[in-house]
Structure formats: structure tokens, C-alpha cells
Amino acid sequence: MEPRESTARESKLRDQVVQTQQQIQQQITLLSREWLSPAERETLQGARGFLQQSLRALQESDFQRASNLADKAHLLVEAIEQAR
């Protein structure tokens, strides 16, 4: 069992996760309005899935898991944007 993060560290991590989630949601919204290839749409759907899992982990106060999932969503969104 891992020791619990300090309250200040948890608060900072939570704030970072929320900011990343909001940024990813904005990127997903913008990309969903564009024409995307079937492969890009599938990648975007994967990003949505990771974002939803991240939101659930945040609700459960699992900040590290929420951060990891948000990072995965971010990587998928970035891959689509770089391919454009």
C-alpha cells in the first residue's frame, strides 16, 4: 500500500488534472467538428474513452490514475493534430 500524498500535493495534482482534462475536452470538441478519416475518428474515440475514465478517477480522488489517463487522451489528440 502506497502512502497517501500530502494534501497540498494532492490539491496541486488535482488542479493540473482538471486543467488538462478541460484542454483535452476543448481539443476533442474542435476536432470532432472537422472532417476526420476513419482512423482519426477511431483515435478520437479512444481519446474520449480515456478522458471519461480520467474524469471517473478524479471523482474517486485517484489523482495519479486520473493524471495518467488524461495524459493518454492528450497523446491521442496530439497524434491527430500532428497528422493534420
N, CA, C and O atoms as CSV, one atom per row, in Angstrom:
chain,resi,resn,atom,element,x,y,z
A,1,MET,N,N,0.830,-1.175,0.000
A,1,MET,CA,C,0.000,0.000,0.000
A,1,MET,C,C,0.881,1.246,0.000
A,1,MET,O,O,1.793,1.365,0.818
A,2,GLU,N,N,0.607,2.179,-0.921
A,2,GLU,CA,C,1.396,3.393,-1.030
A,2,GLU,C,C,0.949,4.422,-0.002
A,2,GLU,O,O,-0.235,4.507,0.323
A,3,PRO,N,N,1.904,5.209,0.515
A,3,PRO,CA,C,1.491,6.276,1.434
A,3,PRO,C,C,0.678,7.323,0.688
A,3,PRO,O,O,0.910,7.587,-0.492
A,4,ARG,N,N,-0.269,7.909,1.389
A,4,ARG,CA,C,-1.106,8.932,0.755
A,4,ARG,C,C,-0.298,10.185,0.475
A,4,ARG,O,O,0.591,10.556,1.240
A,5,GLU,N,N,-0.623,10.829,-0.635
A,5,GLU,CA,C,0.026,12.079,-0.996
A,5,GLU,C,C,-0.333,13.133,0.043
A,5,GLU,O,O,-1.385,13.052,0.677
A,6,SER,N,N,0.529,14.107,0.214
A,6,SER,CA,C,0.190,15.199,1.122
A,6,SER,C,C,-0.977,15.978,0.530
A,6,SER,O,O,-1.191,15.970,-0.682
A,7,THR,N,N,-1.723,16.645,1.392
A,7,THR,CA,C,-2.905,17.385,0.946
A,7,THR,C,C,-2.542,18.450,-0.089
A,7,THR,O,O,-3.254,18.620,-1.079
A,8,ALA,N,N,-1.440,19.165,0.135
A,8,ALA,CA,C,-1.025,20.211,-0.812
A,8,ALA,C,C,-0.658,19.598,-2.160
A,8,ALA,O,O,-1.010,20.136,-3.210
A,9,ARG,N,N,0.048,18.474,-2.125
A,9,ARG,CA,C,0.437,17.810,-3.376
A,9,ARG,C,C,-0.797,17.276,-4.098
A,9,ARG,O,O,-0.903,17.393,-5.319
A,10,GLU,N,N,-1.720,16.699,-3.354
A,10,GLU,CA,C,-2.965,16.206,-3.966
A,10,GLU,C,C,-3.733,17.352,-4.616
A,10,GLU,O,O,-4.247,17.209,-5.726
A,11,SER,N,N,-3.809,18.471,-3.935
A,11,SER,CA,C,-4.535,19.624,-4.461
A,11,SER,C,C,-3.892,20.119,-5.752
A,11,SER,O,O,-4.586,20.432,-6.719
A,12,LYS,N,N,-2.563,20.186,-5.761
A,12,LYS,CA,C,-1.848,20.639,-6.966
A,12,LYS,C,C,-2.061,19.661,-8.118
A,12,LYS,O,O,-2.328,20.076,-9.246
A,13,LEU,N,N,-1.945,18.365,-7.837
A,13,LEU,CA,C,-2.146,17.350,-8.871
A,13,LEU,C,C,-3.576,17.391,-9.395
A,13,LEU,O,O,-3.806,17.281,-10.599
A,14,ARG,N,N,-4.535,17.549,-8.488
A,14,ARG,CA,C,-5.934,17.634,-8.897
A,14,ARG,C,C,-6.144,18.816,-9.837
A,14,ARG,O,O,-6.791,18.680,-10.875
A,15,ASP,N,N,-5.597,19.972,-9.474
A,15,ASP,CA,C,-5.742,21.162,-10.313
A,15,ASP,C,C,-5.118,20.955,-11.694
A,15,ASP,O,O,-5.679,21.378,-12.705
A,16,GLN,N,N,-3.954,20.302,-11.727
A,16,GLN,CA,C,-3.292,20.024,-13.005
A,16,GLN,C,C,-4.135,19.080,-13.858
A,16,GLN,O,O,-4.256,19.268,-15.069
A,17,VAL,N,N,-4.712,18.075,-13.226
A,17,VAL,CA,C,-5.541,17.108,-13.948
A,17,VAL,C,C,-6.775,17.803,-14.520
A,17,VAL,O,O,-7.119,17.600,-15.684
A,18,VAL,N,N,-7.431,18.611,-13.716
A,18,VAL,CA,C,-8.626,19.321,-14.179
A,18,VAL,C,C,-8.283,20.212,-15.368
A,18,VAL,O,O,-9.025,20.252,-16.350
A,19,GLN,N,N,-7.167,20.921,-15.285
A,19,GLN,CA,C,-6.752,21.802,-16.381
A,19,GLN,C,C,-6.481,20.987,-17.654
A,19,GLN,O,O,-6.893,21.377,-18.746
A,20,THR,N,N,-5.792,19.867,-17.504
A,20,THR,CA,C,-5.505,19.009,-18.659
A,20,THR,C,C,-6.796,18.450,-19.247
A,20,THR,O,O,-6.965,18.427,-20.466
A,21,GLN,N,N,-7.708,17.999,-18.385
A,21,GLN,CA,C,-8.983,17.465,-18.865
A,21,GLN,C,C,-9.766,18.517,-19.654
A,21,GLN,O,O,-10.342,18.213,-20.699
A,22,GLN,N,N,-9.784,19.742,-19.156
A,22,GLN,CA,C,-10.509,20.810,-19.851
A,22,GLN,C,C,-9.886,21.102,-21.207
A,22,GLN,O,O,-10.593,21.311,-22.192
A,23,GLN,N,N,-8.553,21.114,-21.250
A,23,GLN,CA,C,-7.856,21.359,-22.508
A,23,GLN,C,C,-8.160,20.252,-23.515
A,23,GLN,O,O,-8.424,20.524,-24.686
A,24,ILE,N,N,-8.120,19.009,-23.053
A,24,ILE,CA,C,-8.397,17.875,-23.936
A,24,ILE,C,C,-9.828,17.931,-24.451
A,24,ILE,O,O,-10.076,17.669,-25.628
A,25,GLN,N,N,-10.770,18.271,-23.575
A,25,GLN,CA,C,-12.166,18.358,-23.995
A,25,GLN,C,C,-12.338,19.413,-25.086
A,25,GLN,O,O,-13.081,19.199,-26.044
A,26,GLN,N,N,-11.660,20.541,-24.947
A,26,GLN,CA,C,-11.732,21.587,-25.976
A,26,GLN,C,C,-11.157,21.087,-27.290
A,26,GLN,O,O,-11.731,21.323,-28.353
A,27,GLN,N,N,-10.013,20.388,-27.221
A,27,GLN,CA,C,-9.394,19.861,-28.436
A,27,GLN,C,C,-10.306,18.823,-29.097
A,27,GLN,O,O,-10.452,18.809,-30.319
A,28,ILE,N,N,-10.908,17.969,-28.299
A,28,ILE,CA,C,-11.806,16.946,-28.835
A,28,ILE,C,C,-13.003,17.606,-29.517
A,28,ILE,O,O,-13.416,17.193,-30.600
A,29,THR,N,N,-13.550,18.625,-28.877
A,29,THR,CA,C,-14.694,19.339,-29.453
A,29,THR,C,C,-14.327,19.945,-30.803
A,29,THR,O,O,-15.085,19.826,-31.765
A,30,LEU,N,N,-13.176,20.589,-30.875
A,30,LEU,CA,C,-12.741,21.195,-32.141
A,30,LEU,C,C,-12.495,20.142,-33.210
A,30,LEU,O,O,-12.915,20.305,-34.356
A,31,LEU,N,N,-11.817,19.066,-32.840
A,31,LEU,CA,C,-11.525,18.016,-33.821
A,31,LEU,C,C,-12.790,17.320,-34.307
A,31,LEU,O,O,-12.869,16.916,-35.467
A,32,SER,N,N,-13.774,17.180,-33.433
A,32,SER,CA,C,-15.000,16.482,-33.832
A,32,SER,C,C,-15.801,17.279,-34.853
A,32,SER,O,O,-16.683,16.729,-35.513
A,33,ARG,N,N,-15.506,18.558,-34.988
A,33,ARG,CA,C,-16.186,19.400,-35.977
A,33,ARG,C,C,-15.523,19.338,-37.350
A,33,ARG,O,O,-16.087,19.800,-38.342
A,34,GLU,N,N,-14.321,18.765,-37.400
A,34,GLU,CA,C,-13.572,18.685,-38.653
A,34,GLU,C,C,-13.817,17.344,-39.336
A,34,GLU,O,O,-14.297,16.388,-38.727
A,35,TRP,N,N,-13.470,17.306,-40.622
A,35,TRP,CA,C,-13.521,16.037,-41.321
A,35,TRP,C,C,-12.329,15.228,-40.859
A,35,TRP,O,O,-11.191,15.696,-40.903
A,36,LEU,N,N,-12.594,14.017,-40.418
A,36,LEU,CA,C,-11.534,13.116,-39.975
A,36,LEU,C,C,-11.653,11.798,-40.718
A,36,LEU,O,O,-12.751,11.336,-41.028
A,37,SER,N,N,-10.519,11.211,-40.994
A,37,SER,CA,C,-10.522,9.892,-41.618
A,37,SER,C,C,-11.079,8.882,-40.616
A,37,SER,O,O,-11.146,9.166,-39.420
A,38,PRO,N,N,-11.472,7.720,-41.095
A,38,PRO,CA,C,-11.959,6.692,-40.162
A,38,PRO,C,C,-10.939,6.370,-39.053
A,38,PRO,O,O,-11.320,6.184,-37.898
A,39,ALA,N,N,-9.668,6.307,-39.401
A,39,ALA,CA,C,-8.636,6.012,-38.400
A,39,ALA,C,C,-8.545,7.145,-37.373
A,39,ALA,O,O,-8.394,6.892,-36.178
A,40,GLU,N,N,-8.636,8.393,-37.843
A,40,GLU,CA,C,-8.590,9.534,-36.927
A,40,GLU,C,C,-9.815,9.559,-36.015
A,40,GLU,O,O,-9.711,9.887,-34.833
A,41,ARG,N,N,-10.974,9.212,-36.571
A,41,ARG,CA,C,-12.194,9.149,-35.754
A,41,ARG,C,C,-12.061,8.079,-34.665
A,41,ARG,O,O,-12.486,8.281,-33.527
A,42,GLU,N,N,-11.475,6.958,-35.023
A,42,GLU,CA,C,-11.267,5.885,-34.044
A,42,GLU,C,C,-10.298,6.344,-32.944
A,42,GLU,O,O,-10.509,6.062,-31.764
A,43,THR,N,N,-9.249,7.044,-33.341
A,43,THR,CA,C,-8.292,7.574,-32.364
A,43,THR,C,C,-8.969,8.599,-31.465
A,43,THR,O,O,-8.725,8.624,-30.258
A,44,LEU,N,N,-9.818,9.446,-32.043
A,44,LEU,CA,C,-10.534,10.445,-31.261
A,44,LEU,C,C,-11.487,9.770,-30.270
A,44,LEU,O,O,-11.647,10.223,-29.137
A,45,GLN,N,N,-12.106,8.694,-30.715
A,45,GLN,CA,C,-12.995,7.942,-29.815
A,45,GLN,C,C,-12.195,7.353,-28.653
A,45,GLN,O,O,-12.668,7.338,-27.516
A,46,GLY,N,N,-11.010,6.880,-28.932
A,46,GLY,CA,C,-10.139,6.375,-27.870
A,46,GLY,C,C,-9.780,7.469,-26.875
A,46,GLY,O,O,-9.750,7.236,-25.666
A,47,ALA,N,N,-9.507,8.670,-27.394
A,47,ALA,CA,C,-9.196,9.812,-26.520
A,47,ALA,C,C,-10.389,10.142,-25.630
A,47,ALA,O,O,-10.227,10.436,-24.446
A,48,ARG,N,N,-11.585,10.091,-26.209
A,48,ARG,CA,C,-12.797,10.338,-25.409
A,48,ARG,C,C,-12.918,9.310,-24.284
A,48,ARG,O,O,-13.266,9.648,-23.153
A,49,GLY,N,N,-12.629,8.067,-24.610
A,49,GLY,CA,C,-12.707,6.996,-23.613
A,49,GLY,C,C,-11.730,7.222,-22.464
A,49,GLY,O,O,-12.096,7.090,-21.296
A,50,PHE,N,N,-10.489,7.563,-22.797
A,50,PHE,CA,C,-9.505,7.841,-21.754
A,50,PHE,C,C,-9.917,9.052,-20.925
A,50,PHE,O,O,-9.730,9.068,-19.708
A,51,LEU,N,N,-10.478,10.068,-21.585
A,51,LEU,CA,C,-10.918,11.259,-20.853
A,51,LEU,C,C,-12.039,10.904,-19.883
A,51,LEU,O,O,-12.038,11.368,-18.742
A,52,GLN,N,N,-12.989,10.092,-20.318
A,52,GLN,CA,C,-14.087,9.683,-19.432
A,52,GLN,C,C,-13.560,8.887,-18.236
A,52,GLN,O,O,-14.010,9.083,-17.107
A,53,GLN,N,N,-12.618,8.000,-18.486
A,53,GLN,CA,C,-12.019,7.232,-17.392
A,53,GLN,C,C,-11.267,8.151,-16.434
A,53,GLN,O,O,-11.285,7.951,-15.220
A,54,SER,N,N,-10.610,9.156,-16.996
A,54,SER,CA,C,-9.888,10.125,-16.173
A,54,SER,C,C,-10.849,10.907,-15.286
A,54,SER,O,O,-10.563,11.151,-14.114
A,55,LEU,N,N,-11.986,11.298,-15.847
A,55,LEU,CA,C,-12.990,12.034,-15.072
A,55,LEU,C,C,-13.517,11.177,-13.921
A,55,LEU,O,O,-13.711,11.670,-12.809
A,56,ARG,N,N,-13.748,9.887,-14.196
A,56,ARG,CA,C,-14.216,8.986,-13.136
A,56,ARG,C,C,-13.158,8.819,-12.048
A,56,ARG,O,O,-13.478,8.829,-10.859
A,57,ALA,N,N,-11.907,8.666,-12.453
A,57,ALA,CA,C,-10.827,8.511,-11.472
A,57,ALA,C,C,-10.709,9.763,-10.609
A,57,ALA,O,O,-10.434,9.673,-9.413
A,58,LEU,N,N,-10.913,10.912,-11.207
A,58,LEU,CA,C,-10.861,12.168,-10.446
A,58,LEU,C,C,-11.990,12.212,-9.421
A,58,LEU,O,O,-11.780,12.629,-8.282
A,59,GLN,N,N,-13.178,11.784,-9.820
A,59,GLN,CA,C,-14.307,11.744,-8.888
A,59,GLN,C,C,-14.032,10.807,-7.714
A,59,GLN,O,O,-14.530,11.013,-6.608
A,60,GLU,N,N,-13.231,9.777,-7.974
A,60,GLU,CA,C,-12.885,8.809,-6.937
A,60,GLU,C,C,-11.647,9.237,-6.142
A,60,GLU,O,O,-11.149,8.488,-5.302
A,61,SER,N,N,-11.164,10.442,-6.417
A,61,SER,CA,C,-9.966,11.005,-5.764
A,61,SER,C,C,-8.708,10.186,-6.027
A,61,SER,O,O,-7.780,10.186,-5.219
A,62,ASP,N,N,-8.682,9.494,-7.154
A,62,ASP,CA,C,-7.487,8.763,-7.583
A,62,ASP,C,C,-6.750,9.668,-8.568
A,62,ASP,O,O,-6.825,9.494,-9.785
A,63,PHE,N,N,-6.037,10.639,-7.999
A,63,PHE,CA,C,-5.455,11.711,-8.806
A,63,PHE,C,C,-4.355,11.225,-9.739
A,63,PHE,O,O,-4.252,11.708,-10.867
A,64,GLN,N,N,-3.538,10.290,-9.298
A,64,GLN,CA,C,-2.466,9.798,-10.152
A,64,GLN,C,C,-3.032,9.040,-11.350
A,64,GLN,O,O,-2.563,9.214,-12.475
A,65,ARG,N,N,-4.031,8.209,-11.112
A,65,ARG,CA,C,-4.673,7.472,-12.212
A,65,ARG,C,C,-5.368,8.444,-13.162
A,65,ARG,O,O,-5.297,8.284,-14.380
A,66,ALA,N,N,-6.038,9.446,-12.605
A,66,ALA,CA,C,-6.706,10.453,-13.428
A,66,ALA,C,C,-5.693,11.179,-14.306
A,66,ALA,O,O,-5.960,11.454,-15.476
A,67,SER,N,N,-4.538,11.485,-13.738
A,67,SER,CA,C,-3.473,12.157,-14.487
A,67,SER,C,C,-2.949,11.264,-15.610
A,67,SER,O,O,-2.777,11.720,-16.741
A,68,ASN,N,N,-2.697,10.006,-15.302
A,68,ASN,CA,C,-2.186,9.074,-16.322
A,68,ASN,C,C,-3.170,8.911,-17.479
A,68,ASN,O,O,-2.769,8.898,-18.642
A,69,LEU,N,N,-4.446,8.788,-17.158
A,69,LEU,CA,C,-5.462,8.629,-18.206
A,69,LEU,C,C,-5.610,9.902,-19.034
A,69,LEU,O,O,-5.787,9.833,-20.251
A,70,ALA,N,N,-5.541,11.051,-18.390
A,70,ALA,CA,C,-5.607,12.326,-19.119
A,70,ALA,C,C,-4.409,12.451,-20.057
A,70,ALA,O,O,-4.541,12.941,-21.179
A,71,ASP,N,N,-3.246,12.008,-19.595
A,71,ASP,CA,C,-2.058,12.050,-20.454
A,71,ASP,C,C,-2.234,11.159,-21.683
A,71,ASP,O,O,-1.820,11.526,-22.783
A,72,LYS,N,N,-2.843,10.000,-21.497
A,72,LYS,CA,C,-3.093,9.100,-22.635
A,72,LYS,C,C,-4.045,9.758,-23.636
A,72,LYS,O,O,-3.822,9.691,-24.845
A,73,ALA,N,N,-5.093,10.386,-23.134
A,73,ALA,CA,C,-6.036,11.086,-24.014
A,73,ALA,C,C,-5.318,12.209,-24.757
A,73,ALA,O,O,-5.535,12.417,-25.951
A,74,HIS,N,N,-4.472,12.922,-24.042
A,74,HIS,CA,C,-3.723,14.029,-24.643
A,74,HIS,C,C,-2.828,13.523,-25.776
A,74,HIS,O,O,-2.755,14.148,-26.834
A,75,LEU,N,N,-2.152,12.403,-25.559
A,75,LEU,CA,C,-1.276,11.853,-26.592
A,75,LEU,C,C,-2.050,11.484,-27.853
A,75,LEU,O,O,-1.574,11.713,-28.965
A,76,LEU,N,N,-3.237,10.915,-27.685
A,76,LEU,CA,C,-4.046,10.549,-28.849
A,76,LEU,C,C,-4.513,11.786,-29.619
A,76,LEU,O,O,-4.489,11.809,-30.850
A,77,VAL,N,N,-4.937,12.808,-28.882
A,77,VAL,CA,C,-5.387,14.050,-29.520
A,77,VAL,C,C,-4.218,14.698,-30.255
A,77,VAL,O,O,-4.366,15.158,-31.387
A,78,GLU,N,N,-3.068,14.730,-29.611
A,78,GLU,CA,C,-1.880,15.310,-30.242
A,78,GLU,C,C,-1.490,14.557,-31.514
A,78,GLU,O,O,-1.055,15.171,-32.488
A,79,ALA,N,N,-1.640,13.251,-31.510
A,79,ALA,CA,C,-1.317,12.449,-32.693
A,79,ALA,C,C,-2.206,12.854,-33.863
A,79,ALA,O,O,-1.734,12.955,-34.996
A,80,ILE,N,N,-3.476,13.084,-33.598
A,80,ILE,CA,C,-4.391,13.518,-34.662
A,80,ILE,C,C,-3.987,14.900,-35.156
A,80,ILE,O,O,-3.920,15.133,-36.363
A,81,GLU,N,N,-3.720,15.811,-34.237
A,81,GLU,CA,C,-3.379,17.177,-34.623
A,81,GLU,C,C,-2.071,17.234,-35.412
A,81,GLU,O,O,-1.946,18.033,-36.340
A,82,GLN,N,N,-1.099,16.398,-35.056
A,82,GLN,CA,C,0.180,16.402,-35.771
A,82,GLN,C,C,0.040,15.813,-37.166
A,82,GLN,O,O,0.801,16.167,-38.067
A,83,ALA,N,N,-0.916,14.926,-37.350
A,83,ALA,CA,C,-1.123,14.307,-38.660
A,83,ALA,C,C,-1.816,15.254,-39.623
A,83,ALA,O,O,-1.849,14.987,-40.824
A,84,ARG,N,N,-2.353,16.317,-39.145
A,84,ARG,CA,C,-3.115,17.260,-39.974
A,84,ARG,C,C,-2.217,18.230,-40.676
A,84,ARG,O,O,-2.696,19.091,-41.414
